Amino acid sequence: MFALVETFGCQQNVNDSQRIEGMLLEMGYALTDDREKADVIIFNTCAIRENAHTRVFGNLGALKHLKAKKPSLIIGICGCMAQQEHIAKRIKSKYRHVGLIFGTHALWKFPSLLLDAIEQNERVIDISENENIAEGLPVNYDGGARAFVSVMYGCNNFCSYCIVPYVRGRERSRLEEDILEEISSLAKTGVKEVMLLGQNVNSYGKDRGEKDAFALLLKKVCQIDGIERIRFMSSHPKDISEKLLQTMAEEEKICNQLHLPLQSGSSKVLLDMNRHYDRERYLSIVKKAKELMPDICLTTDIIVGFPTETEEDFEDTLSILREVEYDSLFSFIYSPRVGTKAAEWENASSEEEIDARFKRLLDLQNTISYKKNLRHEGKIEKVLVSGKSKTDSEMLSGRNYANKIVNFRGDESLTGKIIDVEITKAQTWILYGELV
């Protein structure tokens, strides 16, 4: 029996999919990438943007012929999309070949839900809410040197454009000992780098009334033998503390890389977004981070075309890009989400204006990213090798401290090791180098 899990969305979804795969392996399934071969196909979905919905629905439609050829095939959808009641109803009515629908809160129930779908030969749906954290779920790590570890779930911020608090629930922090035990186990398997995940890692421990809990957790992760690099995301600017920045600067294992979502450079738009910080507060954080870590790599998220955004507001965003000089950014055209406050607002700009702004944003960031990458040329940098390059099978690929992709020629036996590479050529999104 074979199973396939396809992931749409963020690192948190990737981490959830690894748990689904772990449960499938314990149930006796072998994993496959071939849809034709699979007896169970699970789509783990994202609800952040409309194009994510479109991709999932397109893929679900394409599976209809497989179900017709193989009636015993179980097709399931889970994750943030499935947690939304209107989406679950749409799947139930229009995609009748989908036999299993479960939300983010029912992940731990997956084995019993799948068994019900198989034995009862009827559709199984569970989008109930549950604020508990299920520990001890099996995880199928890919055996590489990098791994994701969730430290908390949910979000309390209710940004006016974001569906996450509605599909992931309120903030719940994992116990420190459970996190450290998981990371220690990963280190014993050869993992050298961990990415700590949460919708807002800076809020870790606040649901238990703890102060600076995330900074303290980072210090303890640094003490785990075998772990050589530590990253985390995402950080909400309203909660980031000087203690956290100082910890990053003090601890050698914590990479000097910070993903700090901006969303907009306009204080007015940030207020409309319910972000709880303004332009000045954000820039003060960046200033302090650069003072403590002059070589810090900064990345961010930007939303273009938020309903209340004007041309003047957008220019405020561009001015922050020029001032901060991010190494890279994740940029999105605003997509209304059912159930969020901003979905009810009229757009202040036309689609043509928004599309033009998006292009201007990308053009500016591409220029900045290339300029920042040029600074790596001629330097010898530590690179964690992940294996063969996805774009050139003749080369190996890895990441430096700033999480930038570095391609170079070398033997595949270097996979999983941290090695010295001299950067010889920079491009906008990638670096090339030679083994020292």
TORVEX-166448 format. One record per residue: residue in one letter; x, y, z of N, C-alpha, C in turn. Coordinates in steps of 0.2 Angstrom, whole numbers, plus 5000, padded with zeros to 4 digits. Layout:
residues N
aXYZXYZXYZ/...
//
This chain:
residues 436
m500449945000500050005000500450065000/f500350114996500750174995500350234997/a500650284999500350355001500750404999/l500450464997500750524994500450584998/v500950625001500650685004500950745000/e500550794998500850844994500650914998/t501150954999501151015003501051074999/f500551115001500451184999500551235004/g501051285004501051335009501751335013/c501651355019502251385023502651325026/q503151345030503551295033503151255038/q502651285041502251255046501851195043/n501651205037501351155033501751095032/v502451115030502951065029503051025035/n503051055040503151015047502550975048/d501950995047501350955048501350895043/s501550905037501550855032502050795035/q502550815038503050765040502750725045/r502250755049501950715054501450665051/i501050695046500650655043500950595040/e501550605036501950555033502150505039/g502350525045502550485050502050435052/m501450465053500850425055500750375049/l500750395043500650345037501150285038/l501750305039502350255039502150205045/e501950225051501750185056501150145055/m500750165050500150125048500250075043/g500950075041501150015036501150045029/y501050105028501050135021501850145019/a501950135013502650165010502450225006/l502950275006502850335003503050334996/t502650374992502750384985502650454982/d502950464977502850534973502450524967/d502250464966501850444960501050444962/r500650484959499950484960499650424958/e499850404952499550344949499650284954/k500150284957500350224961500050224968/a499850284970499650294977498950264979/d498850234985498250214987497850264992/v498250314994498050374998498450434996/i498050484994498350544992498050604997/i498550635000498350695005498550755003/f498150805002498450875000498350915007/n498950945009498950985015499051055013/t498551095014498351155011498551225015/c498551275011498651345013498051385012/a497951435016497351475015497551555015/i498151565014498351635015498151675009/r498251645003498151684996497651644992/e497351684987496851654983497151604978/n497851624976498151574971498251504974/a498351504981498451444984497851404983/h497251434984496651394984496551374976/t496651414972496651394965497051334963/r497651334965498051274964497851214967/v497551214973497251154976496651134972/f496251174971495651154967495751124961/g496251154957496451124951496751054951/n497151044957497450984958496950934960/l496450954964495850904966495450884960/g495350934955494950914949495350864945/a495950874945496350824941496350754943/l496250744950496250674953495550644952/k495050674949494450644948494450574943/h494850584938494950524934495350464937/l495750484942496150434946495650394950/k495250424953494750394958494250354953/a494050374947493650334943494050264941/k494650274940495050214938495150164944/k495250194950495350154956494950174962/p494350144962493850164967494050164974/s494550124975494750114982495250174984/l495450214980495850264981495550314986/i495950334992495650384996496050454995/i495650504993495850564992495650614998/g496150645001496050685007496350755006/i495950805010496250875010496250895017/c496750925019496850945026497151015026/g497351035032497651105033497251165034/c497551225032497151285033496551295029/m496551275023495951275018495451235021/a495551175023495051125025494751155031/q495051195036494851215042494251265041/q494251295035493751345034493051315032/e492551335035491851295034491651305027/h491751365024491451375018491851335012/i492451325014492851285009492751215010/a492651185016492451115017491751105014/k491251155014490651145011490751145003/r491151185000491251184993491551114991/i492051094994492351024993491850974993/k491450974998490950924999490450924994/s490250974991489750984986489950974979/k490650994977490850994971491450944969/y491750924974492250874973492050804977/r491550774974491350714978491850654978/h492350664974492850604974493350614980/v493250674984493650684990493350654996/g493650604999493350565004493550585011/l494050625012494250645019494450715019/i494150755024494250825025494350835032/f494950855034495050875041495450935042/g495350975047495751035048496351035052/t496651095054497251095057497251065064/h496651075067496551045074496450975075/a496350945069496250865069496750825067/l497350855066497950825063498150765067/w498050765074498250705078497750645077/k497150665074496650615073496750575067/f497250595063497250575056497250495055/p497550455059497550385058496750355059/s496450375064495750355065495250385059/l495350445057494950475052495050435045/l495750415044495850375038495550305038/l495650275044495350215045494550215044/d494250265046493550275046493350275038/a493750315035493650325027493650265023/i494150225026494250155022493750105024/e493550095030493150045032492450065031/q492250125032491550145031491350155024/n491850165020491750185013491350245012/e491350295016490950355015491450415017/r491150475015491550535017491650545024/v492250565026492350585033492650655034/i492250695038492450765039492550785046/d493050815048493250835054493550905054/i493150965055493451025055493351055062/s493251015067493151035074493751075076/e493651115082494251155085494451115091/n495151125092495451095098496051135100/e496051165105496651205107497251165110/n497151095111497751065114498251045109/i498851035112499451015108499550945109/a499550905103499650835104500450815103/e500750795108501450775108501550705106/g502150685104502350615103502150595096/l501850635091501650605085502350585081/p502250535077502850515073503050565068/v503650575066503850625061504250595056/n504150605050504550585044505050635042/y505650645045506150685043506450655037/d506650705032506950675026507650655027/g507950655033508650625034509150675032/g508950735030509450795028509750825035/a510150875033510550905039510150965042/r509550985039509151035041508451015043/a508151035048507451015050507051075053/f506451075052505951115055505651095062/v505651135067505351115073504851165075/s504251145076503751195079503851205086/v503851275088503851285095503151305098/m502751335094502051355096501651355090/y500951355091500451355086499951415087/g499651435082499151485082499351555083/c498851605083499051675083498451715086/n498651765090498151805093498151875090/n498451885085498551955082497951985078/f497551945075497051965071497152025066/c497652015062497752065057497152065053/s496952125050496352135047496352095040/y496852075037496952035031497051965032/c497151945038497451875039496951825042/i496951765039496451715041496751665046/v497451675047497751625051497451615058/p497251665062496951655069496351615068/y495951615063495351575062495451505060/v496051485057496151425055496651385059/r497051425063497551395067497451395074/g496951445076496751445083497151495087/r497051505093497451545098498151515099/e498551565101499251545103499351495108/r499651435106499851385111500551365111/s500951375116501651355116501751285118/r502251255115502451185117502851195123/l502851145127503351145133504051145131/e504451175135505151185133505451115133/e505351075137505651005138505550965132/d504850975129504750935123505050955117/i505151025116505551055111506251025111/l506551035117507251015117507350945116/e506950905118506950835117506950815110/e506450845106506450835099507050855095/i507350915097507950935094508550895095/s508550875102509150825104509150765100/s508450735098508450675094508650685087/l508450745085508650765078509450765077/a509750795082510450805082510750735082/k510550685085510750615085510750585078/t510250605074510150585067510650615062/g510950665064511450705060511150775058/v510650795060510350865059510850915062/k511050965058511551015060511151085061/e510651095057510251155057509551145059/v509251185063508551185065508251255064/m507651255061507251315060506651305065/l506651355070506151355075505551385072/l504951355072504351385068503751405073/g503451455071502851485075502551535071/q501851545071501551605068501851665070/n502051665077502451725080502851695085/v503451685083503951645088504051695094/n504051765093504151805099503651805104/s503051775103502551765108502651695112/y503151665110503251595114503251605121/g502851565125502851565132502351625135/k502151665131501651725134500951695136/d500751635133500151605135500151575141/r500851565144500951545151501151595155/g501151665153501351715157502151725158/e502451695154503251695154503451755150/k504051785153504351835149505051815146/d505151845140505851825137505951745136/a505351715135505451635135505751615129/f505651655123505951625117506651635117/a506951695119507651705120507951655124/l507651635130507951585134507951515131/l507351505127507351435124507951435119/l508051485115508551485110509251475113/k509351505119510051485123510051415125/k509551385126509551315128509651265122/v509351285116509451255110510251255108/c510551315109511251325108511651275112/q511451245117511851205121511751125119/i511351115114511251045112511851025107/d512250975109512750945105512550925098/g512950945093512750925086512350975082/i512051015086511651075082512151135081/e512251155075512751205074512451265071/r511851265069511551325066510751325069/i510551385071509851395073509551455069/r508951445066508551495063507851495066/f507451545065506851545067506351595063/m505751585062505251625059504551605061/s504051645061504151715059504151765065/s504451825065504451865070503951925069/h503551935074503051995073503452055076/p503452105073503852165075503552195082/k502952185083502652215089502852175095/d503152115095503352075100504052065101/i504452085096505152075096505552115102/s505952085105506252125111507052135110/e507252175114508052185113508352125116/k508052095121508352035124508451985118/l507951975114508051925108508651945104/l508652005102509152035097509852025101/q509952035107510552025111510751955111/t510251905112510351835112510651815105/m510351845100510551825093511351845092/a511451905094512151935094512651895098/e512451875104512951835108513051765107/e512551735104512551655103512851645096/e513451615095513751595089513351555084/k512951505087512551455084511951485080/i511651545083511051575080511351615074/c511051605068511251635062511051705063/n511451755060511251825060510851835054/q510251805054509751815049509051825053/l508651875051508051895054507551905049/h507051865049506451875044505951915049/l505851985047505452025050504952055046/p504352025046503852055041503652125042/l503652165037503452235037502752245035/q502552215029501852215026501752285022/s501852335026501852405023502252455026/g502552505022502952555025502552615027/s501852615027501452665028501152655035/s501252705040500952695047500252695046/k499952735042499152735041498952665039/v499252635034499052565032499152515037/l499752525041499852475046499352475052/l499052535053498552545058497952505055/d497752515049497252485045497252405046/m497952385045498052315045498052285052/n497952325057497952305064498652275066/r499152305064499852275065500152295072/h499952345075500152365082500852385082/y501152415076501752455076501652505071/d502052555071502052595065502752595062/r502852645057503452645053504052655057/e503952705062504552725066504752665071/r504252635074504452575078504852525074/y504552505068504852455064505652475063/l505752535061506452555059506852555065/s506552565071507052565077507252495078/i506852445077507052375078507652365073/v507552385067508052365062508652405064/k508652465066509252495068509652465074/k509252445079509552405084509852335082/a509552305077509752235075510452245071/k510452305067511052315063511652335068/e511452375073511952395078512252335082/l511852285084512152225087512452175082/m512152175076512452125071512552165064/p513152195063513252225057513152185051/d513252125051513252075045512552045045/i512052075048511352035048511052035042/c510751975040510351975034509651985036/l509352035033508652045034508152025028/t507651995030507151975025506451995027/t505952005023505352035025504752005021/d504152025023503552015019503252085017/i502952085011502652145009501952135005/i501452165007500852165004500752224999/v500552214993500452264988499652264987/g499352324987498652334985498152324991/f498452324997497952325003497352375001/p496752365003496152405001496252475002/t496652495008496652565009497352595007/e497752565003498352585001498252634995/t498652694996498652744991499352744988/e499452784982500052784979500552814984/e500352864988500852894994501052834999/d500552795001500652745005501252695002/f501152674996501552634992502252664992/e502352724991502952754991503352754997/d502952755003503252745009503552675010/t503252625007503452555007504152555003/l504152584997504752584993505352624997/s505152675001505652715004505952665010/i505652625013505852575018506352525015/l506152505009506552455005507252485004/r507252545002507852585000508252595007/e507952605012508252625018508552565022/v508152505022508352445026508852405021/e508652405015509052355010509052285012/y508452255011508252185013508652145008/d508952085011509252035006508752005001/s508151995004507651974999506951985003/l506451974999505751985002505251934999/f504751925002504151885000503651934998/s503451944992502951994991502351964988/f501751994990501051974988500652024986/i500252014981499652064980499052044984/y498852094988498252074993497752034990/s497551984994497051934992496551934998/p495851954996495351955002495251885004/r495151875011495051815014494351815017/v493951775016493251775019493251765026/g492951815030492951805037493451865040/t493851895036494251945039493952015038/k494152055042493852125042494052165035/a494652155033494852195026494452165020/a494152105021493852085015493152115013/e492952155018492352195017492452265014/w493052285014493252355012493352365004/e493152425002493252434995493952454993/n494252434987494952454985494952524984/a495552554986495652624985496052634978/s496252574975496652574969496352524964/s496452534958496252494952496752434952/e496552384949496952324947497552344943/e497452384939498052404934498552444939/e498352484943498852524948499152474952/i498852424955499152374959499652334956/d499452314950499952274946500552314944/a500552374943501052414941501552424948/r501152434953501552444960501952384961/f501652324960501952264961502652254957/k502552274951503152264947503752314949/r503552374951504052424953504352394960/l503952364964504252334970504752284969/l504552234964505052184962505652214959/d505552264954506152284951506652324956/l506352354961506852384966507152334970/q506752284972507052234977507552194973/n507452174967507952144963508652174962/t508552244962509152284961509552284968/i509152284974509452284980509752214982/s509352164980509652094981510252074978/y510352104971510952094968511552124971/k511352194973511952234976512152194983/k511652174987511852134993512252074992/n512052034986512451974985513151984982/l513252044979513852064976514352064982/r514152084988514552094994514852024996/h514651974994514851904996515451884991/e515451914986516051894981516751894984/g517151844983517851844986517851824993/k517251814996517351795003517251715004/i517651695009517551625011517051615016/e516551575014515951565019515751495020/k515551485026515351415029514651395025/v514651345022514051325018513851255021/l513151245023512951185024512651145018/v512951095016512751065009512151025010/s511651035005511050995006511050945000/g511450944995511450894990511550924983/k511350884978511350904972510950964970/s511151014966510751074965510151054961/k509551084962508951074959508951104952/t509351144950509451174944509951154940/d510451124943511051094939511351034942/s511150974939511350914942512150904943/e512550944939513250944940513550974946/m513151014949513351054955513051034961/l513351044967513051034974512751104976/s512351104981511951164983511951164991/g512051214993511951225001511751295002/r511751315009511551375011512151405016/n512251475015512751505020512351525026/y512751565030512451585037511751635035/a511751665030511251715028510651675025/n510751605024510151565021510151575014/k510651605011510751615003510951545000/i510651524994510851464991511551474988/v511951434989512651434986512751364982/n512851374975513051314971513751314970/f514051254969514751244968514851164966/r515451154963515651084961515951054967/g515750984968516050944973515750874973/d515950834977515750764978515150764982/e514650724980514050714984514150694991/s514750664992514850634999514850695004/l514950755002514950815006514250835009/t513750805006513050815008512950805016/g512750855019512650855026513150885030/k513750905027514250935030514251015029/i514651045034514751115034515451125031/i515551165025516151165022516351235020/d516951255019517151315016517151325009/v516751375007516651385000516851464998/e517251474993517451544991516951564986/i516551624987516051644983516351684977/t516251654971516551684965516151724961/k515451714961515051744957514351754960/a514051814960513451834963512951844958/q512351814959511751834955511151854959/t510651874957510151914961509851864966/w509751804965509451754970509951694971/i510551694969510951634970511651654970/l512151624974512851634974513151564971/y513751574968514151524965514851524968/g515151464969515751464973516151404971/e516751404974517251344973517451324980/l517551254981517851234987518451254988/v518551274995519251304997519751244997/
//
